[in-house]
Amino acid sequence: MRREYYILWLDDRIDSDSSLNNRIIKKIEEYVSNELAFRPVIQKEKYIEDALKYCSSMPNSHKIDLFVSDFNLSNDENGFDFLKKVRQTNYKQDMILYSNNSIGEITRSVIEQITADNDINSFSRFTFHSLNDRDDFIDDVKGIIDLNMEKWQELNALRGLYLAEVSQLEMDIKNKIISTSDKSFYTNRASSNIASLSIPPKMIKDLNLFISKKDKKSVEDLSFSELKIIMLDNSNPLFGEWTDIAEIRNSFAHIRECSDSNGSFIVSCKDKTKKYYEQDIIKYRKKLFDFIDCIYALL
């Protein structure tokens, strides 16, 4: 499932323009990360040739989501040249061109270029913006990113995200435990937690089997919730977070879609008190990725 949001940013002054990097690009990164709960990956290039090489090097699973380019580039090239060459690579994603010129000058440039090329299809899904007001420009970029993100900010996408990411984490934890030659660290923690916590009998049986055998099969048979007993001391704040994430993942396995006065939501078929509203999607994305990052840091 998608976690990263890829932007290719072309500007021949990208190395030297501190205002561009600190005032504009940094704010875009913070917005994608903090407000949308995606990891921003912004590739900065100075020349069209290098930008196109980056395009061609991207695997199908990591397509560029947005192109941003200065209009006035070096080597007698401009943003329109870049736009047309990107379209030739079969990228149809949105492109934002910007300039320090006034809106009137920008409008004339667009009309002249479209007239000269006599091919309006080359100019689909692109917008032209003035940098005269940088705050307005930042808001415009955010707006286009929001539109790009719509398909990922849906309840079914959130459900798929939890199911996929938690399954991958579970597999990686098991592989880590299996590959460890000395499993006493994990078995000692499991024994301590079993002694101090109220744990269901079946879970105790599975954990004791792991403690006694410590083999690949006993690890593979552990559930995601049982792995928590092995991986974390019960005083760790992540212990409660693990329970929350497991509960959400389990709820998402069997759901139905509904709506009420608060908006659209999905509800667990097993526990109808478990409701997850569309308006909280970003909150749940952040919760998942913050937890996953913390657990991977322990592996």
N, C-alpha and C positions, 0 to 999 in steps of 0.2 A: 504494500500500500504506500501511497505517497506521503513522504515526510519532508522532502526538500522542495524548494521553489527556486528554479534556475532562471537567472537573469544574465544576459550578455550585454555589457555596457561598453560602448565604443566612443572614445574621445581621445583626440591626439594630445590632449593636455592632462590625461588621467593620472600621470605620475607627478605632475607639478602643481595641479590646481587643488590646494588644500580646502578651499571653500566647497568645491564640487564633492570632494571625498568626505569632509567632516560635516558639512551643512546639509548636503542632499543625500548622497549614497548611504551615509551612516544612518540617517533618519529612516530611509526606506528599509534598511536591514532591521532596524529596531521595530518597525511597524510589522513586518512579516513575521518576525520572531515573537514579539510580545503580544500583539493584538490578534494575530491569525494562527499562532501556534504552529508555524511551519519553520523549517530551518532554511534561512536564505543562503543561496550559493550564488554569489555575484562574480562573474568572470569579467575582469577589466582588460580591455585591449586598446591599443593605440592605432592600429592599422587595419584596414578592411581585410587584407590578405590573411593576417593572423586571426581575425575574428571568424573568417570563413573556415579556416583550418580547425578552429575549436568546434564549429558547427558540425563539421564532418567527423570529428573524433568522438562525438557524443553517442553513447549506445542508445538503442531504442528505448530502454527502460529509464533513461534520464534525458528526455528531450528538454530543450530550452523552452521556458514558459513565456518569456517576455524579452523583447529586444529594445534597448534604449541607445540612441545615438545622437551625438552632436551633428548638426547640419554641416558646419564648416570644418571639414577635415583637411589633413595635409595631402601633399602630392596631387593637388588640383582635383581631389575627390570630395564628394559631399554625401550627406545622409541618403539622398535619393539613389545614388549609386549603390550604396550598401543595401538599401531596401530591395532594389531590383535583383541584386545578386543573391540575397537571402531567399527571395521568392523562387529563384531558380534551383535552390537546394531543396525545394518542396516544403520548406517551413512556411506555414500559414499563420503562425501565431502573431499576436499583436506586436506592433513596433511603434515606439514613441521617438519622434525626432524633436530636437529642441535647438533653439538659437537665441542669441542675445538681441536679435532684431525685434522691431516692433511687430505687433499683430498684422498691421497693414502690409509691411514688407514681406512677412511670412506668407500671407495670403497671395500676394502677387507671385512669389516664388513657386508656390504650389500650383497655381493656375498655369504659369509658364511651363513648368515641367510636365504637367499632364498633357498640355497642348502639344508640346514638342514630341513626347513619346507616342501620343495617339493610342494609348493603351491604358485605360482606366483600371483594368483588372490588376495591374501591378501595384496599385495604390489601395488595395483593400486592406482593411484592418490596420490602418495606421493613423496616427494623430500627430499634429505639429503644434508645438508649444513654445511660448516665449519665456525666457529666463529673467525678464525684467522684474517679475515678482516671483522669487524663488519659493516662497511659501505656497503660492497658488500652484506652482509647478509640482511641488511635492504632493499636494492634495490631489492633483490630477493623476499623478502616477499611482497613488494609493487607490483612487477610484477604479482605474483600469485593472489593478491587481485584484481588487474585490470582485470584479466581474469574472476574471479568470478563475477565481477561487470558488465560485458558486457551486460547481459540480462536486467539489471536495467538502463543502460545508453542508452536507446533507446527512440525514440520519442513517441511511443505509451505508454511506461511506464511513461514518463513524463506527457503525457496527462491524463492518469488514475490517476496519483498522484495528480494533481491539482484538478480534479473533485472530488476525494474522500476526500482529506484533507480539501478543502474549504467547502464541504457539511457538514463534521463533525464539523468544526469550527462554521458554521452557526447554526447548531442544538444546539451546546453547548452554544452559545451566547443567543439564544432564551430561552433555559432552565434557564439560569442565570437570565434573565430579568423576566421571568414568576415566578420564585421562590422568587423574591424579593418582600417583603410585601409593602414597600414604594417605588413607582416607580417615585416619584417626581424628583429624581436626573436625570433620563433618559428623562423625559418629559421636564424638564427645558432646558436641553442641546439641545434637538430636536427643541424646540421653538426658541432658540437662533440661531441655525444654519439655520432654515427656514427663519428667519428675515434677516440674513446677507448674504445668498447665493442665487445664481440663480439656482432654483431647478425645474425640470419638474412638471407640474400640477398633473399628476397621483401620483408621489412620495409625493407631498405635501398632497394630499388627503389621502393617506395611513398613512402618519405620523400624520396628524391631527386626524385621526380615533384612532390611538394608544394613542395620547395625551388625547383625550376626554374619551375614554373607559378604557384604561389601563388593558384590560382583556387578557386572554390567546389567544383567537381567533385573536385579533388585532395584537398580537405579532407574532403568527404563520404565518400570511399572509404577513409579511414584507419580502422584498427581501434582499439579501446579501448587495446590495448597499445601501438600505434604513437603514439597521442596522448601517452602518457607521455614519449616521447623529445622531443616538441615542447614539452610543458608544464613539465618539470622538469629541472634540472641533475642529473646522476647522483650528485652528492654529497649531494643533499637526502634526509633520512631518509624522506620520503614516497615516494621512488623505489621502495624495497623494499616499502612498504605497497601501492603501486599494483599491483605484481606479485602480491602475495598476494590482493588483492581480485579481480583479473582471473582468477586461478587458481580461486578459489572460484566466481565467477560462471560460468566455463566448465564447472566440474565439475557445477554445478547444472543445466546445460542438459540433461544426459542422466544420469539417476540411477535407482536402484532402492532401495526401502526394505528394510531388514534389521533384525535384532536379534541381540545376543549377550549374554554375561554382564554387559556394561557398560551394556546398555539398547538402546533403539531408535536407529537411525541411518540416514542415507542415504549411499550410496556411488556414486562416479562410475563409469559404465559403461566409460569410456575408461581410467581409472586406478583400479584397485580398492584402491590404498593410500590414496586420498582418502576418508576417512570423516568424517562430521559427525554428532555425537551430539546427541540431544535435550537431554541435560543441559547442553550447551554453547550452547544457543540464545542466551541473553542475552549471552554473551561475543561471539558472532558478530554480533549486532545492534550492540553497542557498537563493535566493530571497524569495521563498515561506516559507521556514522554519524559516528564520529570522523574517519574518512578523508574522507568526503563533505564534512563541515563545513570541513576544512582546505583541500580543493581549491576549494570555492566561495569561500573567502576570498581565493584567488589570482585569481579571475576578475574 
